[in-house]
């Protein structure tokens, strides 16, 4: 589950994104995603700002997400392919 979100809530959010034609997965290089995250404007003091689901209709804004949790979240939505290694590949 995502930071306190139950699997049903994750499924509802995924369905909502899909209903609006928004991506629910990406075919990219996870290492490239991590590198880009390090350049994110919301990163401050070496910490990334995260908005995470926490219960029904609630979110938490946190900076203390463990690296292994970030890697697990990426693994859940990323499909790695040969195409994803190219520098001009745009996520789907």
Secondary structure, 3 states (H helix, E strand, C coil): CCCCCCHHHHHHHHHHHHHCCCCCCECCCHHHHHHHHCCCCCCECCECCEEEECCCCCEEEECCCCHHHHHHHHHHHECCCCHHHCCCCCCC
